[in-house]
Amino acid sequence: MDIVTLLPFIVLIGAMFLMTRSAKKKQQAAVNMRNQMQPGTGVRTIGGLYATVKEVNDDTVLLEAAPGVHLVFAKNAIGAVLEDSEYNRIVHGDEDTDLKGDTPIVPDDASSLTEPAAAADPADDAKIDLGKKDEAGDAGPGAQGAKSDEKSGGDTDAK
């Protein structure tokens, strides 16, 4: 057999090996992260629930979502173990002093990015004339008679 015919198979097997290797590394990192959970740690589940770890068992985790609300989750359902500062910022809305540095604050909407306009007159916004009424009025009574030959009221020739 020639090496040229074996080359595509060798490349395919090598690519499959590299893909499975990186997937195994990611899976091992997730297992290590879940094993590092301790009571009092803030976590985010794969469903987006933020909670505090109360108890860690072999396959399950007892989470406290709110004071007095305890939930049992599988360890595999934990998506991320959060640092205390990040958990407090997300759940409690605590502002970090690091966030108030020199970085500009981006507004929620673009209204503050435009120049402030002069105060608009409320009478201008009250009624907007689109001109449709004038076009129908200019047609006159003769135009109404011309349309009488056309079918109206949903009548069609189809049977």
PyMOL CGO cylinders between C-alpha atoms (Angstrom):
from pymol import cmd
from pymol.cgo import CYLINDER

trace = [
    CYLINDER, 0.00, 0.00, 0.00, 1.14, 3.47, -0.83, 0.3, 1, 1, 1, 1, 1, 1,
    CYLINDER, 1.14, 3.47, -0.83, 1.67, 6.14, 1.89, 0.3, 1, 1, 1, 1, 1, 1,
    CYLINDER, 1.67, 6.14, 1.89, -0.41, 8.63, -0.14, 0.3, 1, 1, 1, 1, 1, 1,
    CYLINDER, -0.41, 8.63, -0.14, -3.53, 6.48, 0.23, 0.3, 1, 1, 1, 1, 1, 1,
    CYLINDER, -3.53, 6.48, 0.23, -2.99, 6.07, 3.97, 0.3, 1, 1, 1, 1, 1, 1,
    CYLINDER, -2.99, 6.07, 3.97, -2.37, 9.79, 4.57, 0.3, 1, 1, 1, 1, 1, 1,
    CYLINDER, -2.37, 9.79, 4.57, -6.08, 10.85, 4.77, 0.3, 1, 1, 1, 1, 1, 1,
    CYLINDER, -6.08, 10.85, 4.77, -6.81, 8.09, 7.28, 0.3, 1, 1, 1, 1, 1, 1,
    CYLINDER, -6.81, 8.09, 7.28, -3.83, 9.09, 9.42, 0.3, 1, 1, 1, 1, 1, 1,
    CYLINDER, -3.83, 9.09, 9.42, -4.91, 12.76, 9.40, 0.3, 1, 1, 1, 1, 1, 1,
    CYLINDER, -4.91, 12.76, 9.40, -8.49, 11.78, 10.32, 0.3, 1, 1, 1, 1, 1, 1,
    CYLINDER, -8.49, 11.78, 10.32, -7.38, 9.59, 13.23, 0.3, 1, 1, 1, 1, 1, 1,
    CYLINDER, -7.38, 9.59, 13.23, -5.03, 12.34, 14.46, 0.3, 1, 1, 1, 1, 1, 1,
    CYLINDER, -5.03, 12.34, 14.46, -7.83, 14.95, 14.37, 0.3, 1, 1, 1, 1, 1, 1,
    CYLINDER, -7.83, 14.95, 14.37, -10.18, 12.66, 16.28, 0.3, 1, 1, 1, 1, 1, 1,
    CYLINDER, -10.18, 12.66, 16.28, -7.49, 12.07, 18.91, 0.3, 1, 1, 1, 1, 1, 1,
    CYLINDER, -7.49, 12.07, 18.91, -6.93, 15.81, 19.39, 0.3, 1, 1, 1, 1, 1, 1,
    CYLINDER, -6.93, 15.81, 19.39, -10.67, 16.53, 19.68, 0.3, 1, 1, 1, 1, 1, 1,
    CYLINDER, -10.67, 16.53, 19.68, -11.27, 13.84, 22.29, 0.3, 1, 1, 1, 1, 1, 1,
    CYLINDER, -11.27, 13.84, 22.29, -8.20, 14.95, 24.22, 0.3, 1, 1, 1, 1, 1, 1,
    CYLINDER, -8.20, 14.95, 24.22, -9.42, 18.56, 24.53, 0.3, 1, 1, 1, 1, 1, 1,
    CYLINDER, -9.42, 18.56, 24.53, -12.92, 17.37, 25.52, 0.3, 1, 1, 1, 1, 1, 1,
    CYLINDER, -12.92, 17.37, 25.52, -11.45, 15.16, 28.24, 0.3, 1, 1, 1, 1, 1, 1,
    CYLINDER, -11.45, 15.16, 28.24, -9.42, 18.12, 29.57, 0.3, 1, 1, 1, 1, 1, 1,
    CYLINDER, -9.42, 18.12, 29.57, -12.56, 20.28, 29.79, 0.3, 1, 1, 1, 1, 1, 1,
    CYLINDER, -12.56, 20.28, 29.79, -14.50, 17.49, 31.49, 0.3, 1, 1, 1, 1, 1, 1,
    CYLINDER, -14.50, 17.49, 31.49, -11.69, 16.94, 34.02, 0.3, 1, 1, 1, 1, 1, 1,
    CYLINDER, -11.69, 16.94, 34.02, -11.54, 20.68, 34.78, 0.3, 1, 1, 1, 1, 1, 1,
    CYLINDER, -11.54, 20.68, 34.78, -15.31, 20.68, 35.44, 0.3, 1, 1, 1, 1, 1, 1,
    CYLINDER, -15.31, 20.68, 35.44, -15.00, 17.68, 37.79, 0.3, 1, 1, 1, 1, 1, 1,
    CYLINDER, -15.00, 17.68, 37.79, -12.15, 19.40, 39.68, 0.3, 1, 1, 1, 1, 1, 1,
    CYLINDER, -12.15, 19.40, 39.68, -14.22, 22.59, 39.99, 0.3, 1, 1, 1, 1, 1, 1,
    CYLINDER, -14.22, 22.59, 39.99, -17.18, 20.66, 41.41, 0.3, 1, 1, 1, 1, 1, 1,
    CYLINDER, -17.18, 20.66, 41.41, -14.96, 18.79, 43.86, 0.3, 1, 1, 1, 1, 1, 1,
    CYLINDER, -14.96, 18.79, 43.86, -13.61, 22.10, 45.22, 0.3, 1, 1, 1, 1, 1, 1,
    CYLINDER, -13.61, 22.10, 45.22, -17.06, 23.22, 46.37, 0.3, 1, 1, 1, 1, 1, 1,
    CYLINDER, -17.06, 23.22, 46.37, -17.30, 23.87, 50.10, 0.3, 1, 1, 1, 1, 1, 1,
    CYLINDER, -17.30, 23.87, 50.10, -20.18, 25.04, 52.28, 0.3, 1, 1, 1, 1, 1, 1,
    CYLINDER, -20.18, 25.04, 52.28, -20.59, 28.82, 51.97, 0.3, 1, 1, 1, 1, 1, 1,
    CYLINDER, -20.59, 28.82, 51.97, -19.43, 28.98, 48.36, 0.3, 1, 1, 1, 1, 1, 1,
    CYLINDER, -19.43, 28.98, 48.36, -21.59, 30.76, 45.80, 0.3, 1, 1, 1, 1, 1, 1,
    CYLINDER, -21.59, 30.76, 45.80, -22.49, 28.74, 42.71, 0.3, 1, 1, 1, 1, 1, 1,
    CYLINDER, -22.49, 28.74, 42.71, -24.46, 29.04, 39.48, 0.3, 1, 1, 1, 1, 1, 1,
    CYLINDER, -24.46, 29.04, 39.48, -26.34, 25.99, 38.23, 0.3, 1, 1, 1, 1, 1, 1,
    CYLINDER, -26.34, 25.99, 38.23, -26.58, 25.04, 34.57, 0.3, 1, 1, 1, 1, 1, 1,
    CYLINDER, -26.58, 25.04, 34.57, -30.15, 26.38, 34.68, 0.3, 1, 1, 1, 1, 1, 1,
    CYLINDER, -30.15, 26.38, 34.68, -28.98, 29.83, 35.82, 0.3, 1, 1, 1, 1, 1, 1,
    CYLINDER, -28.98, 29.83, 35.82, -29.91, 29.60, 39.52, 0.3, 1, 1, 1, 1, 1, 1,
    CYLINDER, -29.91, 29.60, 39.52, -27.55, 31.43, 41.88, 0.3, 1, 1, 1, 1, 1, 1,
    CYLINDER, -27.55, 31.43, 41.88, -27.30, 29.87, 45.33, 0.3, 1, 1, 1, 1, 1, 1,
    CYLINDER, -27.30, 29.87, 45.33, -25.02, 29.23, 48.28, 0.3, 1, 1, 1, 1, 1, 1,
    CYLINDER, -25.02, 29.23, 48.28, -23.69, 25.74, 49.00, 0.3, 1, 1, 1, 1, 1, 1,
    CYLINDER, -23.69, 25.74, 49.00, -24.89, 24.43, 52.36, 0.3, 1, 1, 1, 1, 1, 1,
    CYLINDER, -24.89, 24.43, 52.36, -23.81, 20.79, 52.18, 0.3, 1, 1, 1, 1, 1, 1,
    CYLINDER, -23.81, 20.79, 52.18, -21.76, 18.70, 49.74, 0.3, 1, 1, 1, 1, 1, 1,
    CYLINDER, -21.76, 18.70, 49.74, -22.41, 14.94, 49.43, 0.3, 1, 1, 1, 1, 1, 1,
    CYLINDER, -22.41, 14.94, 49.43, -20.99, 12.33, 47.05, 0.3, 1, 1, 1, 1, 1, 1,
    CYLINDER, -20.99, 12.33, 47.05, -23.41, 12.92, 44.16, 0.3, 1, 1, 1, 1, 1, 1,
    CYLINDER, -23.41, 12.92, 44.16, -25.63, 15.76, 45.41, 0.3, 1, 1, 1, 1, 1, 1,
    CYLINDER, -25.63, 15.76, 45.41, -25.32, 19.28, 46.72, 0.3, 1, 1, 1, 1, 1, 1,
    CYLINDER, -25.32, 19.28, 46.72, -27.68, 21.08, 49.13, 0.3, 1, 1, 1, 1, 1, 1,
    CYLINDER, -27.68, 21.08, 49.13, -28.10, 24.68, 47.99, 0.3, 1, 1, 1, 1, 1, 1,
    CYLINDER, -28.10, 24.68, 47.99, -29.76, 27.63, 49.68, 0.3, 1, 1, 1, 1, 1, 1,
    CYLINDER, -29.76, 27.63, 49.68, -31.40, 29.80, 47.02, 0.3, 1, 1, 1, 1, 1, 1,
    CYLINDER, -31.40, 29.80, 47.02, -32.99, 32.22, 49.53, 0.3, 1, 1, 1, 1, 1, 1,
    CYLINDER, -32.99, 32.22, 49.53, -33.10, 32.33, 53.32, 0.3, 1, 1, 1, 1, 1, 1,
    CYLINDER, -33.10, 32.33, 53.32, -34.89, 29.17, 54.37, 0.3, 1, 1, 1, 1, 1, 1,
    CYLINDER, -34.89, 29.17, 54.37, -35.23, 27.79, 50.82, 0.3, 1, 1, 1, 1, 1, 1,
    CYLINDER, -35.23, 27.79, 50.82, -33.08, 24.66, 50.46, 0.3, 1, 1, 1, 1, 1, 1,
    CYLINDER, -33.08, 24.66, 50.46, -32.75, 22.74, 47.20, 0.3, 1, 1, 1, 1, 1, 1,
    CYLINDER, -32.75, 22.74, 47.20, -31.03, 19.45, 46.42, 0.3, 1, 1, 1, 1, 1, 1,
    CYLINDER, -31.03, 19.45, 46.42, -29.13, 19.39, 43.11, 0.3, 1, 1, 1, 1, 1, 1,
    CYLINDER, -29.13, 19.39, 43.11, -26.93, 16.81, 41.42, 0.3, 1, 1, 1, 1, 1, 1,
    CYLINDER, -26.93, 16.81, 41.42, -23.27, 17.78, 41.40, 0.3, 1, 1, 1, 1, 1, 1,
    CYLINDER, -23.27, 17.78, 41.40, -23.33, 17.65, 37.61, 0.3, 1, 1, 1, 1, 1, 1,
    CYLINDER, -23.33, 17.65, 37.61, -25.93, 20.46, 37.61, 0.3, 1, 1, 1, 1, 1, 1,
    CYLINDER, -25.93, 20.46, 37.61, -23.42, 22.97, 39.01, 0.3, 1, 1, 1, 1, 1, 1,
    CYLINDER, -23.42, 22.97, 39.01, -22.25, 25.12, 36.10, 0.3, 1, 1, 1, 1, 1, 1,
    CYLINDER, -22.25, 25.12, 36.10, -19.76, 27.37, 37.89, 0.3, 1, 1, 1, 1, 1, 1,
    CYLINDER, -19.76, 27.37, 37.89, -18.28, 27.94, 41.31, 0.3, 1, 1, 1, 1, 1, 1,
    CYLINDER, -18.28, 27.94, 41.31, -18.13, 31.71, 41.82, 0.3, 1, 1, 1, 1, 1, 1,
    CYLINDER, -18.13, 31.71, 41.82, -15.76, 33.87, 43.83, 0.3, 1, 1, 1, 1, 1, 1,
    CYLINDER, -15.76, 33.87, 43.83, -17.31, 35.64, 46.81, 0.3, 1, 1, 1, 1, 1, 1,
    CYLINDER, -17.31, 35.64, 46.81, -16.98, 39.10, 45.24, 0.3, 1, 1, 1, 1, 1, 1,
    CYLINDER, -16.98, 39.10, 45.24, -18.60, 37.99, 41.98, 0.3, 1, 1, 1, 1, 1, 1,
    CYLINDER, -18.60, 37.99, 41.98, -21.42, 36.16, 43.78, 0.3, 1, 1, 1, 1, 1, 1,
    CYLINDER, -21.42, 36.16, 43.78, -22.17, 39.20, 45.99, 0.3, 1, 1, 1, 1, 1, 1,
    CYLINDER, -22.17, 39.20, 45.99, -22.09, 41.52, 42.99, 0.3, 1, 1, 1, 1, 1, 1,
    CYLINDER, -22.09, 41.52, 42.99, -24.57, 39.38, 41.03, 0.3, 1, 1, 1, 1, 1, 1,
    CYLINDER, -24.57, 39.38, 41.03, -26.94, 38.27, 43.80, 0.3, 1, 1, 1, 1, 1, 1,
    CYLINDER, -26.94, 38.27, 43.80, -26.87, 41.14, 46.27, 0.3, 1, 1, 1, 1, 1, 1,
    CYLINDER, -26.87, 41.14, 46.27, -26.02, 43.96, 43.87, 0.3, 1, 1, 1, 1, 1, 1,
    CYLINDER, -26.02, 43.96, 43.87, -22.92, 44.92, 45.82, 0.3, 1, 1, 1, 1, 1, 1,
    CYLINDER, -22.92, 44.92, 45.82, -20.69, 47.24, 43.83, 0.3, 1, 1, 1, 1, 1, 1,
    CYLINDER, -20.69, 47.24, 43.83, -17.01, 46.47, 43.72, 0.3, 1, 1, 1, 1, 1, 1,
    CYLINDER, -17.01, 46.47, 43.72, -14.57, 49.32, 44.19, 0.3, 1, 1, 1, 1, 1, 1,
    CYLINDER, -14.57, 49.32, 44.19, -12.56, 47.88, 41.28, 0.3, 1, 1, 1, 1, 1, 1,
    CYLINDER, -12.56, 47.88, 41.28, -15.47, 48.52, 38.93, 0.3, 1, 1, 1, 1, 1, 1,
    CYLINDER, -15.47, 48.52, 38.93, -15.51, 52.24, 39.74, 0.3, 1, 1, 1, 1, 1, 1,
    CYLINDER, -15.51, 52.24, 39.74, -12.09, 52.89, 38.19, 0.3, 1, 1, 1, 1, 1, 1,
    CYLINDER, -12.09, 52.89, 38.19, -11.27, 54.86, 35.10, 0.3, 1, 1, 1, 1, 1, 1,
    CYLINDER, -11.27, 54.86, 35.10, -13.45, 52.78, 32.82, 0.3, 1, 1, 1, 1, 1, 1,
    CYLINDER, -13.45, 52.78, 32.82, -16.39, 54.68, 31.33, 0.3, 1, 1, 1, 1, 1, 1,
    CYLINDER, -16.39, 54.68, 31.33, -19.87, 53.54, 32.25, 0.3, 1, 1, 1, 1, 1, 1,
    CYLINDER, -19.87, 53.54, 32.25, -21.93, 52.49, 29.24, 0.3, 1, 1, 1, 1, 1, 1,
    CYLINDER, -21.93, 52.49, 29.24, -25.58, 53.60, 29.41, 0.3, 1, 1, 1, 1, 1, 1,
    CYLINDER, -25.58, 53.60, 29.41, -28.47, 51.18, 28.93, 0.3, 1, 1, 1, 1, 1, 1,
    CYLINDER, -28.47, 51.18, 28.93, -29.80, 53.14, 25.97, 0.3, 1, 1, 1, 1, 1, 1,
    CYLINDER, -29.80, 53.14, 25.97, -28.27, 55.41, 23.37, 0.3, 1, 1, 1, 1, 1, 1,
    CYLINDER, -28.27, 55.41, 23.37, -30.17, 58.54, 24.41, 0.3, 1, 1, 1, 1, 1, 1,
    CYLINDER, -30.17, 58.54, 24.41, -27.26, 59.92, 26.38, 0.3, 1, 1, 1, 1, 1, 1,
    CYLINDER, -27.26, 59.92, 26.38, -24.91, 59.47, 23.42, 0.3, 1, 1, 1, 1, 1, 1,
    CYLINDER, -24.91, 59.47, 23.42, -26.69, 62.07, 21.30, 0.3, 1, 1, 1, 1, 1, 1,
    CYLINDER, -26.69, 62.07, 21.30, -26.56, 65.79, 21.83, 0.3, 1, 1, 1, 1, 1, 1,
    CYLINDER, -26.56, 65.79, 21.83, -29.37, 67.15, 23.97, 0.3, 1, 1, 1, 1, 1, 1,
    CYLINDER, -29.37, 67.15, 23.97, -32.03, 68.63, 21.72, 0.3, 1, 1, 1, 1, 1, 1,
    CYLINDER, -32.03, 68.63, 21.72, -33.98, 71.77, 22.45, 0.3, 1, 1, 1, 1, 1, 1,
    CYLINDER, -33.98, 71.77, 22.45, -37.23, 71.27, 24.31, 0.3, 1, 1, 1, 1, 1, 1,
    CYLINDER, -37.23, 71.27, 24.31, -39.83, 70.18, 21.79, 0.3, 1, 1, 1, 1, 1, 1,
    CYLINDER, -39.83, 70.18, 21.79, -43.18, 71.90, 21.61, 0.3, 1, 1, 1, 1, 1, 1,
    CYLINDER, -43.18, 71.90, 21.61, -45.89, 69.47, 22.82, 0.3, 1, 1, 1, 1, 1, 1,
    CYLINDER, -45.89, 69.47, 22.82, -48.34, 70.94, 20.26, 0.3, 1, 1, 1, 1, 1, 1,
    CYLINDER, -48.34, 70.94, 20.26, -46.11, 69.66, 17.41, 0.3, 1, 1, 1, 1, 1, 1,
    CYLINDER, -46.11, 69.66, 17.41, -46.39, 66.08, 18.67, 0.3, 1, 1, 1, 1, 1, 1,
    CYLINDER, -46.39, 66.08, 18.67, -50.14, 66.20, 19.28, 0.3, 1, 1, 1, 1, 1, 1,
    CYLINDER, -50.14, 66.20, 19.28, -51.29, 65.65, 15.69, 0.3, 1, 1, 1, 1, 1, 1,
    CYLINDER, -51.29, 65.65, 15.69, -49.21, 64.40, 12.82, 0.3, 1, 1, 1, 1, 1, 1,
    CYLINDER, -49.21, 64.40, 12.82, -50.69, 64.92, 9.38, 0.3, 1, 1, 1, 1, 1, 1,
    CYLINDER, -50.69, 64.92, 9.38, -49.75, 62.12, 7.01, 0.3, 1, 1, 1, 1, 1, 1,
    CYLINDER, -49.75, 62.12, 7.01, -51.69, 63.57, 4.12, 0.3, 1, 1, 1, 1, 1, 1,
    CYLINDER, -51.69, 63.57, 4.12, -53.90, 60.56, 3.46, 0.3, 1, 1, 1, 1, 1, 1,
    CYLINDER, -53.90, 60.56, 3.46, -57.11, 62.37, 4.28, 0.3, 1, 1, 1, 1, 1, 1,
    CYLINDER, -57.11, 62.37, 4.28, -56.28, 65.14, 1.80, 0.3, 1, 1, 1, 1, 1, 1,
    CYLINDER, -56.28, 65.14, 1.80, -55.69, 62.71, -1.08, 0.3, 1, 1, 1, 1, 1, 1,
    CYLINDER, -55.69, 62.71, -1.08, -59.07, 61.05, -0.58, 0.3, 1, 1, 1, 1, 1, 1,
    CYLINDER, -59.07, 61.05, -0.58, -60.80, 64.42, -0.28, 0.3, 1, 1, 1, 1, 1, 1,
    CYLINDER, -60.80, 64.42, -0.28, -59.17, 65.79, -3.46, 0.3, 1, 1, 1, 1, 1, 1,
    CYLINDER, -59.17, 65.79, -3.46, -60.48, 62.91, -5.60, 0.3, 1, 1, 1, 1, 1, 1,
    CYLINDER, -60.48, 62.91, -5.60, -63.99, 64.35, -5.45, 0.3, 1, 1, 1, 1, 1, 1,
    CYLINDER, -63.99, 64.35, -5.45, -67.35, 62.70, -6.08, 0.3, 1, 1, 1, 1, 1, 1,
    CYLINDER, -67.35, 62.70, -6.08, -66.48, 61.63, -9.64, 0.3, 1, 1, 1, 1, 1, 1,
    CYLINDER, -66.48, 61.63, -9.64, -63.80, 59.29, -8.38, 0.3, 1, 1, 1, 1, 1, 1,
    CYLINDER, -63.80, 59.29, -8.38, -66.33, 57.55, -6.15, 0.3, 1, 1, 1, 1, 1, 1,
    CYLINDER, -66.33, 57.55, -6.15, -68.58, 56.83, -9.15, 0.3, 1, 1, 1, 1, 1, 1,
    CYLINDER, -68.58, 56.83, -9.15, -65.68, 55.38, -11.14, 0.3, 1, 1, 1, 1, 1, 1,
    CYLINDER, -65.68, 55.38, -11.14, -65.03, 52.85, -8.43, 0.3, 1, 1, 1, 1, 1, 1,
    CYLINDER, -65.03, 52.85, -8.43, -68.62, 51.65, -8.41, 0.3, 1, 1, 1, 1, 1, 1,
    CYLINDER, -68.62, 51.65, -8.41, -67.94, 49.36, -11.39, 0.3, 1, 1, 1, 1, 1, 1,
    CYLINDER, -67.94, 49.36, -11.39, -65.27, 47.47, -9.44, 0.3, 1, 1, 1, 1, 1, 1,
    CYLINDER, -65.27, 47.47, -9.44, -66.24, 44.55, -7.21, 0.3, 1, 1, 1, 1, 1, 1,
    CYLINDER, -66.24, 44.55, -7.21, -66.51, 45.43, -3.56, 0.3, 1, 1, 1, 1, 1, 1,
    CYLINDER, -66.51, 45.43, -3.56, -67.48, 43.75, -0.35, 0.3, 1, 1, 1, 1, 1, 1,
    CYLINDER, -67.48, 43.75, -0.35, -65.35, 40.68, -0.94, 0.3, 1, 1, 1, 1, 1, 1,
    CYLINDER, -65.35, 40.68, -0.94, -67.26, 39.43, -4.02, 0.3, 1, 1, 1, 1, 1, 1,
    CYLINDER, -67.26, 39.43, -4.02, -65.09, 37.28, -6.30, 0.3, 1, 1, 1, 1, 1, 1,
    CYLINDER, -65.09, 37.28, -6.30, -65.63, 35.35, -9.53, 0.3, 1, 1, 1, 1, 1, 1,
    CYLINDER, -65.63, 35.35, -9.53, -64.11, 32.17, -8.11, 0.3, 1, 1, 1, 1, 1, 1,
    CYLINDER, -64.11, 32.17, -8.11, -66.58, 29.36, -7.48, 0.3, 1, 1, 1, 1, 1, 1,
]
cmd.load_cgo(trace, "trace")
